[in-house]
């Protein structure tokens, strides 16, 4: 119902603004519009500001959440949608949509344990799942002690902190837990919001961060940037190749580079539990959604030019904000796919 | 100056229809909200039926939705809020109207009105960053060591002192509705004709007797109305509660444990809810809140009618 209302509103706005695109089509496109994921909003905004200075083309991005972004691109009320979780190839097919990964981030489990330093604690995937399942409730549980020989762990209750709002971060995190723990997959599953077996929920990354900061003996999961800014004691995770890795730019990029993008139909790729010795196991990409058949060729070209510019010139800006740029090999694949998949009404490719 | 003949009549008709239109407008809005909630909630109601109200499971993965946890959280936090809010606001209002020295009256009244204007998210952040840590470190351990050991009510106050949970949310709500109710109470108590109060004092009544026998009976409709508006705000408050309640969809006996309310579930999950049944279940939650508020208003009206009947016939 709300969706319908929203769409109606958008239609009214679109009708009011109707003059603009027509004028623009004749001349030059002055602005492009997008809506969706909140996670990449800061970096999109940064890119947009720099791009505006350079070209005079304005990006109007509403960070209303991935769900809203998907609804809006389906209804064609925006030029592009953005989602933290990729759409399944079947759904892309159904709505005539095309998606590609734009930017990455890592999800980092963080703890608040007196006497434990950054990256000192090592936890295997199964143990992490068991903590979130509520099966391990004390920090000095033999399982955790065995993985951390030589570290004195307090006999403290574990307080699990999770996100209370539906979010792409939760989607990535629960997807990871489902991959590494059959019991998690069976009992909880993976989605943007799940029925958590234990723990308390904080709203947004900042909510989880403040709960973890507050409650001694807590464990939570946040975006990489929040782990850095709050100087949390992150934990090292055991990846698919069996080595313990720390979360950082290199291990996130390793996960993306080692993933099999070529074999992923419609770029449906979840970067959790990827192969490779250096791959951080809970990495995720944020996606852009476009209509496959573009009504207005000029607008489509403006949108693609913007993203092309971001791929090529936006890397440093992204890193400064603790986002992880897509590796070069993936960018090449994406731009090739643009050529093949995106057409205007007459059936001609819109890119390059 | 009285306007002459026809012109006055026309103006009168215009005025009357304008007020009528406003009243109908309100009714239309209520009906429209009700209808759109019903339509939106229909898929969920059809699927789950009454089970929706009594099930405590809220699982977006398997798409089993039940509202019991949210209903429980909403009611319990509101009860706590009223237990704190009503007596304190009453006290404030009585102090200002009856006992306060004249020079202090205006500063207190202004302070209350300022408090009423603070947006709820500020209360939420204050609750999360200031109140919850204090409460968790100093008050909750004490609560579980004293009240938590008592029979019957003990389980309500046991559990780890997280500082975040149903009790914290209730207290924050209580603080939030105080300024609102206190200023309405004060306005009400001030309209009691001084001659009534002075007569009572004159025959030797104490302040308490004047309040109980003169002021409250004189203002009771307004007082109940103010309490109901406060309760309505407590039931529907979203942001402040979301910050401090812990947002866990589990039914816990202890008030120190996290819970959830209807409005904070909505605030948390609406943006990213995908799928018809999920969205529809959230709207059904909204419908339940609507019904809950309706029941509260109905009970209030009923109580008022009973009170008036007891009074006997006015002469």
Interface residues (C-beta under 8 A of the other chain):
Chain A: X1 X2 X3 X64 X65 X66 X67 X68 X70 X157 X159 X164 X165 X166 X167 X168 X188 X189 X190 X191 X192 X193 X194 X195 X196 X199 X200 X201 X202 X203 X207 X210 X211 X214 X215
Chain B: X36 X37 X39 X40 X57 X58 X59 X60 X61 X62 X128 X129 X132 X133 X136 X160 X162 X163 X164 X165 X242 X243 X246 X247 X248 X249 X258 X264 X267 X268 X269 X270 X271 X272 X273 X274 X279 X283
